[in-house]
Amino acid sequence: MSATVRKINVWFKTATRADVNDLLEKIVLSDRQTRIFEMFYLKRQNIGFIADTLGFSERVICEELYLIRDKIERAIQTA
């Protein structure tokens, strides 16, 4: 697990709904990224389930999560 993933996971363990809302105001996500963010971070659904539900490959979901994590990391560093 990368340092970025660990850092974001720790942040989400202690984050309140208000913290998540503030985060979402700071970052710009596409519609697909927003759905993936909600399913992965808020609903705690796995990548395979997300891929099946949204009709994309697991690779696409992983690539989107990489981009989402980059945006989250930049936003929580400035907080």
C-alpha positions as CSV (number, residue, x, y, z in Angstrom):
1,M,0.0,0.0,0.0
2,S,1.4,3.4,-1.0
3,A,2.0,6.2,1.4
4,T,-0.7,8.2,-0.3
5,V,-3.3,5.5,0.2
6,R,-2.3,5.1,3.9
7,K,-2.5,8.9,4.4
8,I,-6.0,9.1,2.8
9,N,-7.3,6.0,4.8
10,V,-6.1,7.6,8.0
11,W,-7.9,10.8,7.1
12,F,-11.1,9.0,6.3
13,K,-11.0,7.1,9.6
14,T,-11.2,10.3,11.6
15,A,-13.2,12.5,9.2
16,T,-16.7,13.6,10.0
17,R,-19.4,14.2,7.4
18,A,-18.6,17.9,7.6
19,D,-14.9,17.2,6.8
20,V,-16.0,15.1,3.8
21,N,-18.3,17.9,2.6
22,D,-15.5,20.4,2.9
23,L,-13.2,18.1,1.0
24,L,-15.7,17.7,-1.8
25,E,-16.0,21.5,-2.0
26,K,-12.3,21.8,-2.5
27,I,-11.8,19.2,-5.3
28,V,-13.4,19.0,-8.7
29,L,-14.6,15.5,-9.7
30,S,-16.2,14.4,-12.9
31,D,-19.6,12.7,-12.6
32,R,-18.0,9.3,-12.9
33,Q,-15.4,10.2,-10.3
34,T,-18.1,11.4,-7.9
35,R,-20.0,8.2,-8.2
36,I,-16.8,6.2,-7.7
37,F,-15.8,8.4,-4.7
38,E,-19.2,7.8,-3.1
39,M,-19.2,4.1,-3.7
40,F,-15.6,3.5,-2.6
41,Y,-15.0,5.9,0.3
42,L,-18.5,6.5,1.7
43,K,-20.3,3.2,1.0
44,R,-17.1,1.1,1.3
45,Q,-17.9,-1.0,-1.8
46,N,-15.1,-2.9,-3.5
47,I,-13.6,-2.2,-6.9
48,G,-15.1,-5.2,-8.5
49,F,-18.6,-4.3,-7.4
50,I,-18.2,-0.7,-8.5
51,A,-16.9,-1.8,-11.9
52,D,-19.9,-4.2,-12.4
53,T,-22.4,-1.6,-11.2
54,L,-21.1,1.2,-13.3
55,G,-20.3,-0.9,-16.3
56,F,-16.6,-0.2,-16.5
57,S,-13.6,-2.5,-16.1
58,E,-11.8,-2.8,-12.8
59,R,-8.8,-1.2,-14.5
60,V,-10.8,2.0,-15.3
61,I,-12.0,2.2,-11.7
62,C,-8.5,1.8,-10.4
63,E,-7.3,4.6,-12.8
64,E,-10.1,6.8,-11.6
65,L,-9.3,6.1,-8.0
66,Y,-5.7,7.1,-8.6
67,L,-6.8,10.4,-10.0
68,I,-9.3,10.9,-7.1
69,R,-6.6,10.1,-4.5
70,D,-4.3,12.6,-6.1
71,K,-6.9,15.3,-5.8
72,I,-7.8,14.3,-2.2
73,E,-4.1,14.2,-1.2
74,R,-3.6,17.8,-2.5
75,A,-6.7,19.0,-0.7
76,I,-5.9,17.5,2.7
77,Q,-2.3,18.7,2.5
78,T,-3.5,22.3,2.3
79,A,-6.0,21.8,5.1
